[in-house]
Amino acid sequence: MGKKKTGIMGGTFNPIHIGHLLLAENAKETFGLDEILFVPSGLPYMKNGIEIADKWMRLEMTRLAIVDNASFALSSVEVEREGNSYTSETLGLLRQEEPETEFFFIVGADSLFAMESWKDPEMIFRNCTILAAVRDGKDDDDLKEQIGFLGKKYGARIGLVEMKEISFSSTDIRDRIRKGKSIRYMVPAQVVEYIKKYQLYMG
């Protein structure tokens, strides 16, 4: 039996929506992953100034969103940690817990151009394979060049996940909630109910 293959979906999940779940399912299918671990961020240092729901509430919304998929699991490692959430530290902790597991970190293709500015990028590339979501097969020259550059400089292993364009984001969802508009079919039903119950993003 080969190594266990675990995909990691990190994010603020503010709130989690169908696009996140579709990307996770796509990555799992494309790369034959055994499970996808959702890791909501505790204190996302790159998102200052954005209205962010309480970290425990975002953890619970993520749990509700994935509860009906046996291949999806939840980690509270970043929510439980004090201070800023850094991908390099999270990967280090997960690797300590499961040294035999092969980890795949799922990101949007645009993140490949930003990862060098993240904390300890060499640690990220050493501890996992990056799976980058490419919208509608847009495997353009800039992206190929960046993949080659990161491979040469860091020994980065990068795979591409083809993904249909999802035309809304968590920002759009929060905006719709503020305006009293429906978010049905954009967000799992259980999460819609949770948002209503606690009147999140209404202000």
C-alpha positions in Angstrom: 0.0 0.0 0.0 1.3 3.4 -1.0 1.6 6.5 1.2 -1.6 8.3 2.3 -2.2 11.3 0.1 -3.8 14.3 1.8 -4.9 17.5 0.1 -4.9 20.7 2.2 -7.5 23.4 1.6 -6.5 26.4 3.6 -8.4 29.6 3.7 -10.3 32.2 5.6 -13.6 30.6 4.6 -15.4 33.8 5.4 -17.8 32.1 4.6 -17.0 28.8 2.9 -18.9 28.4 -0.4 -19.6 26.0 -3.2 -16.4 27.1 -5.1 -14.2 25.9 -2.3 -15.9 22.5 -2.2 -15.8 22.0 -6.0 -12.1 22.8 -6.0 -11.4 20.3 -3.2 -13.4 17.6 -5.0 -11.7 18.3 -8.3 -8.2 18.2 -6.8 -9.1 14.9 -5.0 -10.3 13.3 -8.3 -7.5 14.7 -10.5 -4.6 13.6 -8.2 -6.2 10.5 -6.6 -6.0 12.0 -3.1 -7.3 9.9 -0.1 -8.7 12.9 1.8 -9.0 16.7 1.7 -8.2 18.4 5.0 -9.9 21.8 5.4 -7.9 24.2 7.5 -9.7 27.5 8.3 -7.2 30.2 9.2 -7.2 31.6 12.8 -5.8 35.1 12.3 -5.3 35.7 8.6 -2.5 38.3 8.6 -3.0 39.1 4.9 -6.7 40.1 5.3 -6.4 43.1 7.6 -9.4 45.5 7.4 -11.8 42.9 6.0 -14.8 42.0 8.1 -14.0 38.5 9.3 -16.3 36.3 11.3 -15.1 34.8 14.6 -12.6 32.0 13.9 -14.7 29.4 15.9 -17.7 30.3 13.8 -15.8 30.0 10.6 -14.5 26.6 11.8 -18.1 25.5 12.5 -19.4 26.7 9.1 -16.6 24.7 7.5 -17.6 21.6 9.5 -21.2 22.0 8.4 -20.2 22.4 4.8 -18.2 19.2 4.6 -20.1 16.9 7.0 -21.8 14.9 4.2 -18.5 14.1 2.4 -16.6 11.1 3.9 -13.4 12.2 2.1 -13.4 15.7 3.6 -12.0 16.3 7.1 -11.5 19.4 9.3 -8.5 20.6 11.1 -8.6 23.3 13.9 -4.8 23.6 14.0 -4.8 27.2 12.9 -7.9 28.3 14.9 -6.3 26.9 18.1 -3.0 28.5 17.5 -2.4 32.0 18.9 -1.2 34.8 16.7 -0.9 34.9 12.9 -1.6 31.9 10.7 1.4 30.9 8.5 1.1 28.1 5.9 4.8 27.0 6.5 4.1 26.5 10.2 0.8 24.6 9.6 2.5 22.3 7.1 5.3 21.7 9.6 2.8 20.7 12.3 0.8 18.4 10.1 4.0 16.7 8.9 5.1 16.1 12.5 1.7 14.5 13.2 1.8 12.4 10.0 5.4 12.0 8.8 4.4 9.2 6.4 1.7 11.2 4.6 2.2 12.9 1.3 0.7 16.4 1.5 -0.7 18.4 -1.4 -1.5 22.1 -0.8 -4.3 23.5 -2.9 -4.2 27.1 -4.1 -5.5 29.4 -6.8 -3.0 29.7 -9.7 -2.5 33.4 -8.8 -1.0 32.3 -5.5 2.0 30.9 -7.4 3.0 34.5 -8.2 2.8 35.5 -4.5 4.2 32.5 -2.6 7.7 33.8 -2.5 6.5 36.6 -0.3 4.9 34.2 2.2 6.7 33.2 5.4 9.4 30.6 4.8 8.4 29.6 1.2 11.2 27.1 1.0 9.6 25.2 3.9 6.3 25.2 2.1 7.8 23.7 -1.1 9.8 21.2 0.8 6.8 19.8 2.8 4.2 19.4 0.1 3.3 19.4 -3.6 1.4 22.5 -4.7 -1.8 22.0 -6.6 -2.8 25.1 -8.4 -6.3 25.7 -9.7 -6.3 26.9 -13.3 -9.5 28.5 -14.5 -11.0 27.0 -17.6 -7.8 25.5 -18.8 -5.9 28.9 -18.9 -2.5 27.3 -18.7 -0.8 30.5 -20.0 2.9 31.2 -20.7 3.3 33.4 -17.5 2.1 30.5 -15.4 4.3 27.9 -17.1 7.3 30.3 -16.6 6.5 30.8 -12.9 6.2 27.0 -12.4 9.5 26.5 -14.0 11.1 29.3 -11.9 9.8 27.9 -8.6 10.8 24.4 -9.6 14.4 25.6 -10.3 14.8 27.9 -7.3 13.0 25.8 -4.6 12.7 22.3 -6.1 8.9 23.0 -6.0 6.6 20.2 -7.2 3.5 21.8 -8.8 0.5 20.2 -10.4 -2.4 21.9 -12.1 -6.1 21.3 -11.3 -8.4 22.4 -14.1 -11.4 24.3 -12.7 -14.4 25.9 -14.2 -14.7 29.6 -13.4 -16.9 30.3 -10.3 -18.2 33.8 -10.8 -18.6 34.7 -7.1 -16.3 35.0 -4.1 -16.8 35.1 -0.3 -16.6 38.9 -0.7 -19.6 38.8 -3.1 -21.5 36.6 -0.7 -21.0 38.9 2.3 -22.1 41.8 0.1 -25.3 40.0 -0.9 -26.0 39.2 2.8 -25.6 42.9 3.7 -28.1 43.8 0.9 -30.6 41.2 2.0 -30.2 39.1 -1.1 -30.3 35.3 -1.3 -27.1 33.2 -1.2 -29.0 30.0 -1.8 -27.0 27.6 -4.1 -23.9 29.6 -3.5 -23.3 28.4 0.0 -24.3 24.9 1.4 -27.8 25.0 3.0 -26.5 24.2 6.5 -24.1 27.1 6.3 -26.9 29.5 5.1 -28.9 28.5 8.1 -26.0 29.1 10.5 -25.4 32.5 9.0 -29.1 33.4 9.5 -29.1 32.0 13.0 -26.2 34.1 14.1 -26.9 37.1 11.8 -23.4 37.0 10.4 -22.2 39.7 7.9 -25.4 41.7 8.3 -23.7 44.9 9.4 
